Amino acid sequence: MGILTPAHLSLTPGTRLGPYEIAAALGAGGMGEVYRARDTKLNSNVALKILPEVPNIAAIYGFEDSGVTHALVMELGR
């Protein structure tokens, strides 16, 4: 499939996903599509990654924030 360019992405500017409004496509690859979006609740810009249906990456169990260290807690593969 190769690397997708912003012209090939599925969400368009103005599309809403929960409180996030898509502003622009940034890029895509085998692990999903990335967009610049606006968090309308916090009034801030964010990066929004849309995961592909297949393959599933991992279940996310939590997020830990300890000072300058941030970590996702995910399932451990079999």
Backbone as JSON, one array per atom type, in Angstrom:
{
  "sequence": "MGILTPAHLSLTPGTRLGPYEIAAALGAGGMGEVYRARDTKLNSNVALKILPEVPNIAAIYGFEDSGVTHALVMELGR",
  "N": [[0.82, -1.19, 0.0], [2.0, 1.27, 0.72], [3.18, 4.63, 1.58], [0.77, 7.0, 2.48], [-0.31, 10.11, 1.18], [-1.35, 13.44, 2.24], [-3.47, 14.04, 0.43], [-4.72, 11.62, 0.03], [-6.08, 10.92, 2.31], [-8.85, 10.13, 4.55], [-10.47, 11.85, 6.16], [-11.81, 15.14, 6.12], [-11.08, 18.71, 6.29], [-12.92, 20.37, 8.83], [-14.49, 18.22, 9.52], [-16.0, 16.59, 12.29], [-15.01, 14.83, 15.18], [-16.07, 13.62, 17.92], [-15.2, 15.96, 20.39], [-13.32, 17.06, 18.74], [-12.19, 18.9, 15.97], [-11.35, 18.49, 12.67], [-8.57, 20.0, 11.18], [-6.5, 19.85, 9.29], [-4.92, 17.46, 7.14], [-2.11, 15.52, 8.02], [-0.55, 13.29, 7.42], [-0.02, 9.75, 6.61], [0.27, 6.22, 7.16], [1.09, 2.74, 7.48], [0.21, 2.4, 10.08], [-1.87, 4.09, 10.61], [-3.77, 7.21, 10.21], [-2.86, 10.64, 10.44], [-3.88, 13.71, 11.77], [-4.08, 17.28, 11.99], [-5.86, 18.85, 14.48], [-8.51, 20.58, 16.23], [-9.17, 20.88, 19.6], [-12.17, 21.4, 20.79], [-13.22, 21.66, 23.31], [-11.1, 22.27, 25.06], [-9.97, 24.29, 23.68], [-7.59, 24.13, 22.1], [-4.84, 23.16, 19.94], [-4.3, 19.91, 18.6], [-2.74, 16.73, 17.82], [-4.25, 14.23, 16.02], [-4.64, 10.85, 15.8], [-5.85, 8.45, 13.69], [-6.63, 5.19, 14.0], [-6.1, 2.22, 12.05], [-8.58, -0.24, 11.05], [-7.61, -2.84, 10.91], [-4.24, -3.8, 11.32], [-5.1, -4.44, 14.77], [-3.59, -2.45, 17.16], [-2.96, -2.34, 20.02], [-4.6, -2.87, 23.14], [-5.37, -0.14, 25.16], [-4.75, 0.45, 28.46], [-4.32, 2.44, 30.3], [-2.95, 5.69, 31.27], [0.0, 7.05, 32.4], [1.42, 9.67, 34.25], [4.21, 11.09, 35.37], [5.75, 13.56, 36.48], [8.12, 14.61, 34.24], [7.96, 12.33, 32.78], [5.99, 10.37, 30.69], [3.65, 7.82, 30.03], [2.02, 5.23, 28.16], [-0.11, 2.66, 29.2], [-0.32, -0.54, 28.13], [-1.79, -3.53, 26.71], [-0.02, -6.61, 27.01], [1.4, -8.4, 24.46], [0.78, -11.77, 23.28]],
  "CA": [[0.0, 0.0, 0.0], [2.89, 2.42, 0.7], [2.85, 5.79, 2.4], [-0.29, 7.83, 1.94], [-0.1, 11.55, 1.29], [-2.57, 14.07, 2.71], [-4.54, 14.0, -0.56], [-5.35, 10.3, 0.05], [-6.67, 10.65, 3.62], [-10.3, 10.03, 4.5], [-11.19, 12.93, 6.84], [-11.59, 16.44, 5.5], [-11.19, 19.81, 7.24], [-14.28, 20.65, 9.28], [-15.09, 17.0, 10.05], [-15.94, 16.52, 13.75], [-14.87, 13.52, 15.81], [-16.24, 14.03, 19.31], [-14.95, 17.4, 20.53], [-12.2, 17.44, 17.88], [-12.53, 19.33, 14.61], [-10.2, 18.31, 11.79], [-8.1, 21.22, 10.53], [-5.68, 19.5, 8.12], [-4.27, 16.15, 7.11], [-0.65, 15.61, 8.16], [0.09, 12.16, 6.76], [-0.54, 8.44, 6.96], [1.09, 5.06, 6.84], [0.49, 1.47, 7.85], [-0.3, 2.42, 11.45], [-2.99, 5.02, 10.76], [-3.78, 8.53, 9.6], [-2.64, 11.68, 11.44], [-4.48, 14.98, 11.42], [-4.07, 18.43, 12.9], [-7.26, 19.06, 14.87], [-8.77, 21.55, 17.3], [-9.96, 20.39, 20.71], [-13.11, 22.49, 21.01], [-13.46, 21.8, 24.75], [-9.94, 22.91, 25.68], [-9.55, 25.38, 22.8], [-6.18, 23.96, 21.79], [-4.52, 22.31, 18.8], [-3.83, 18.57, 18.94], [-2.54, 15.76, 16.74], [-5.26, 13.18, 16.16], [-4.25, 9.7, 15.01], [-6.94, 7.52, 13.43], [-6.05, 3.86, 13.85], [-6.77, 1.38, 11.05], [-9.38, -1.34, 11.61], [-6.73, -4.0, 11.02], [-4.24, -4.64, 12.52], [-5.27, -3.76, 16.05], [-2.27, -2.18, 17.69], [-2.96, -2.86, 21.39], [-5.59, -2.27, 24.03], [-4.76, 0.82, 26.07], [-5.33, 0.3, 29.79], [-4.21, 3.67, 31.08], [-1.91, 6.67, 30.98], [0.69, 7.47, 33.61], [2.12, 10.94, 34.14], [5.05, 11.25, 36.55], [6.67, 14.65, 36.18], [8.43, 14.73, 32.81], [7.81, 11.02, 32.16], [4.61, 10.03, 30.34], [3.63, 6.47, 29.49], [0.78, 4.51, 27.93], [-0.12, 1.3, 29.73], [-0.99, -1.32, 27.1], [-1.77, -4.99, 26.87], [1.2, -7.3, 26.61], [1.09, -9.41, 23.44], [0.97, -13.17, 23.67]],
  "C": [[0.87, 1.25, 0.0], [2.43, 3.54, 1.61], [1.78, 6.61, 1.7], [0.06, 9.3, 2.12], [-1.4, 12.18, 1.76], [-3.73, 14.04, 1.72], [-5.31, 12.68, -0.53], [-6.09, 10.0, 1.36], [-8.18, 10.8, 3.59], [-11.06, 11.14, 5.2], [-10.83, 14.26, 6.2], [-11.71, 17.54, 6.55], [-12.65, 20.13, 7.55], [-15.0, 19.43, 9.84], [-14.93, 16.99, 11.56], [-15.84, 15.07, 14.19], [-14.9, 13.79, 17.31], [-16.01, 15.52, 19.41], [-13.85, 17.92, 19.61], [-12.67, 17.78, 16.48], [-11.27, 19.26, 13.77], [-9.87, 19.64, 11.11], [-7.34, 20.89, 9.25], [-5.14, 18.09, 8.26], [-2.77, 16.37, 7.22], [0.06, 14.47, 7.46], [-0.5, 10.84, 7.21], [0.45, 7.37, 6.55], [0.36, 3.81, 7.29], [-0.14, 1.45, 9.23], [-1.39, 3.46, 11.67], [-2.79, 6.33, 10.02], [-3.62, 9.57, 10.71], [-3.16, 13.02, 10.91], [-4.14, 16.04, 12.45], [-5.54, 18.7, 13.2], [-7.33, 20.1, 15.98], [-9.63, 20.88, 18.35], [-10.89, 21.54, 21.09], [-13.47, 22.67, 22.48], [-12.34, 22.58, 25.42], [-9.41, 24.09, 24.88], [-8.05, 25.31, 22.52], [-6.0, 23.04, 20.6], [-3.95, 20.99, 19.29], [-3.5, 17.81, 17.66], [-3.52, 14.63, 17.02], [-4.88, 12.03, 15.23], [-5.44, 8.75, 14.91], [-6.32, 6.16, 13.15], [-6.8, 3.06, 12.8], [-7.56, 0.28, 11.74], [-8.52, -2.57, 11.83], [-5.32, -3.53, 10.69], [-4.56, -3.82, 13.76], [-3.88, -3.6, 16.65], [-2.14, -2.8, 19.08], [-4.1, -2.2, 22.15], [-4.85, -1.33, 24.97], [-5.5, 0.74, 27.39], [-5.26, 1.58, 30.61], [-3.09, 4.56, 30.6], [-1.3, 7.1, 32.3], [1.49, 8.74, 33.34], [2.89, 11.16, 35.44], [6.1, 12.31, 36.25], [6.88, 14.79, 34.7], [8.28, 13.42, 32.07], [6.34, 10.71, 31.94], [4.63, 8.65, 29.7], [2.21, 5.98, 29.25], [0.93, 3.13, 28.53], [-0.96, 0.48, 28.75], [-0.93, -2.8, 27.4], [-0.44, -5.53, 26.4], [0.83, -8.42, 25.66], [1.41, -10.82, 23.92], [2.24, -13.72, 23.1]]
}
